[in-house]
């Protein structure tokens, strides 16, 4: 990625938060009576970073980062599964706990990967198109609008693919809405940070890309 000194840094942060969110997702936390995967504390940051990349460097750069993140996350998942399958040392007595915490079923992994790709690309495409339509104005409107759709799809796809048939339909719907609203609130709260970071990178790298003739394909 050769679009300014800031792009590699944002990419590293994006991939780091993506991987961490998938690792900590095994724990369900109680947030004021809302039971959510611990990943909701970190994963919404990936959407903020996706917004920053698209706003400053354009959709083509974001597309590469999304796929690099996918590849890194897949590698981490495969290595973790390999470590679970390998026989433990005779004196290691935490194999079951290790597998329970770090291991994920193929269904959960597939749901996570599909939701991530669809949600991230949708978010980036909407943001890039709205930037052209608004002539680069109203960043808050563009980031929140893209997050409403992107995070909505991410939550709906992941929860449906991962838990349909396990939980009652009403419970699945509640999980989808709860996660979606929490992630959206996260985006709104971090809007001042998004303004500050995008403004700094535009000045530092002298880049403010508009996707006027972009082919919005994930590939």
C-alpha positions in Angstrom: 0.0 0.0 0.0 1.8 3.1 -1.2 -0.7 5.9 -0.6 1.0 7.9 2.1 2.7 7.1 5.3 -0.5 6.8 7.3 -2.1 4.0 5.3 0.3 1.2 6.6 -0.3 2.3 10.2 -4.0 2.3 9.9 -3.8 -1.1 8.2 -1.8 -2.6 11.1 -4.3 -1.2 13.6 -7.2 -2.5 11.5 -5.8 -6.0 11.3 -4.8 -6.0 15.0 -8.2 -5.0 16.2 -9.8 -7.6 13.8 -7.8 -10.5 15.1 -8.1 -9.4 18.8 -11.9 -9.1 18.4 -12.2 -12.7 17.1 -10.0 -14.1 19.9 -12.0 -12.5 22.7 -15.4 -13.2 21.1 -15.6 -16.4 23.1 -16.5 -14.6 26.3 -20.0 -13.2 26.7 -20.0 -10.1 28.9 -22.8 -8.4 30.8 -23.0 -4.7 29.9 -25.7 -3.2 32.0 -28.0 -6.2 31.4 -27.0 -6.6 27.8 -25.3 -9.9 27.1 -22.9 -9.5 24.2 -19.7 -11.1 23.0 -16.6 -9.3 24.3 -15.7 -8.6 20.7 -18.2 -5.7 20.6 -15.7 -3.8 22.7 -13.1 -3.9 19.9 -14.7 -4.9 16.6 -16.5 -1.6 16.0 -13.1 0.0 15.9 -12.4 -1.8 12.6 -15.3 0.0 11.0 -13.9 3.4 12.2 -10.6 2.5 10.7 -12.3 1.3 7.5 -14.0 4.7 7.4 -10.6 6.5 7.8 -9.0 4.4 5.0 -11.8 5.0 2.6 -12.2 8.7 3.4 -8.5 9.5 3.0 -7.1 7.0 0.6 -10.0 5.7 -1.3 -11.9 2.4 -1.9 -9.0 0.6 -3.7 -6.8 0.9 -0.7 -9.5 -0.2 1.7 -10.3 -3.2 -0.5 -6.7 -4.4 -0.2 -6.7 -3.9 3.6 -10.0 -5.8 3.9 -8.6 -8.8 2.0 -5.3 -8.7 3.9 -7.3 -8.6 7.2 -9.3 -11.6 6.0 -6.1 -13.6 5.1 -4.4 -12.7 8.5 -7.6 -13.7 10.4 -7.8 -17.0 8.5 -4.2 -17.7 9.2 -4.7 -17.1 12.9 -7.8 -19.3 13.0 -6.0 -22.1 11.3 -2.9 -21.9 13.5 -5.1 -21.9 16.6 -7.0 -25.0 15.4 -3.6 -26.7 14.7 -2.4 -25.9 18.2 -5.6 -27.5 19.6 -5.2 -30.6 17.5 -1.6 -31.2 18.4 -1.2 -33.6 21.4 -0.5 -31.8 24.7 2.5 -32.4 26.9 1.8 -34.9 29.7 2.2 -32.3 32.4 -0.2 -29.8 30.6 -3.6 -30.0 32.2 -5.5 -27.2 30.6 -6.2 -28.7 27.2 -9.9 -28.7 27.5 -10.0 -25.1 28.8 -7.6 -24.0 26.0 -9.8 -25.6 23.3 -13.0 -24.2 24.9 -11.7 -20.7 24.9 -9.8 -20.4 21.7 -11.5 -23.1 19.6 -14.4 -22.1 17.3 -16.7 -24.4 15.4 -16.5 -24.3 11.6 -20.0 -22.8 11.5 -18.9 -19.9 13.8 -15.8 -19.3 11.7 -17.7 -19.3 8.4 -20.3 -17.0 9.8 -17.7 -14.6 11.0 -15.8 -14.5 7.8 -18.8 -14.1 5.6 -20.3 -11.3 7.8 -16.9 -9.5 7.9 -16.5 -9.4 4.2 -20.0 -8.3 3.3 -20.3 -5.8 6.1 -16.8 -4.2 5.5 -17.2 -3.9 1.8 -20.7 -2.5 2.1 -19.5 0.1 4.6 -16.6 1.2 2.4 -18.7 1.4 -0.8 -21.4 3.4 0.8 -18.9 5.8 2.4 -17.0 6.3 -0.9 -20.1 6.9 -3.0 -21.6 9.4 -0.4 -18.3 11.3 -0.4 -18.7 12.0 -4.1 -22.4 12.9 -3.7 -21.8 15.3 -0.8 -18.6 16.8 -2.3 -16.6 15.6 0.7 -18.9 17.4 3.2 -20.7 16.1 6.3 -18.3 13.3 7.2 -20.4 12.4 10.2 -23.4 11.7 8.0 -21.4 9.5 5.7 -19.7 7.5 8.5 -22.9 6.9 10.4 -24.9 6.1 7.3 -22.4 3.6 6.1 -22.1 2.0 9.5 -25.9 1.7 9.9 -26.0 -0.5 6.8 -22.6 -2.2 7.1 -22.8 -3.1 10.8 -26.4 -4.0 10.3 -25.5 -6.6 7.6 -22.6 -7.8 9.7 -24.7 -8.4 12.8 -27.6 -9.9 10.9 -25.5 -12.3 8.8 -23.2 -13.4 11.6 -25.9 -14.0 14.2 -28.2 -15.7 11.7 -25.6 -18.0 10.2 -24.0 -18.8 13.6 -27.1 -19.3 15.8 -30.2 -20.0 13.6 -31.6 -23.3 14.8 -29.8 -23.1 18.1 -31.7 -20.2 19.6 -35.4 -19.3 19.1 -36.1 -16.9 16.2 -37.0 -14.1 18.7 -33.7 -14.6 20.5 -31.8 -14.4 17.3 -33.6 -11.2 16.3 -32.9 -9.7 19.8 -29.2 -10.5 19.4 -29.0 -8.9 16.0 -30.7 -5.7 17.0 -28.8 -5.4 20.3 -25.4 -5.9 18.6 -26.3 -3.5 15.8 -27.4 -0.7 18.1 -24.3 -1.1 20.3 -21.9 -1.0 17.4 -23.8 2.0 15.9 -23.5 3.8 19.3 -19.8 3.1 19.3 -19.4 4.7 15.8 -21.3 7.8 17.0 -19.2 8.2 20.1 -16.0 7.9 18.1 -17.1 10.4 15.5 -14.8 13.2 16.9 -11.9 10.8 16.8 -12.7 9.9 13.1 -12.7 13.7 12.3 -9.4 14.2 14.1 -7.6 11.2 12.5 -8.9 11.8 8.9 -8.0 15.5 9.1 -4.5 14.8 10.4 -3.8 12.1 7.7 -5.2 14.3 4.9 -2.8 17.1 5.9 0.2 14.9 6.7 -0.1 12.8 3.5 -1.6 15.5 1.3 -4.3 13.1 0.2 -8.0 13.4 0.0 -9.2 10.8 -2.4 -12.5 10.9 -4.3 -13.8 7.7 -5.9 -15.3 9.3 -8.9 -14.3 6.7 -11.5 -13.9 3.7 -9.2 -15.1 0.2 -10.0 -16.7 -0.8 -6.8 -16.0 -4.5 -6.9 -14.6 -6.5 -3.9 -12.2 -8.2 -6.3 
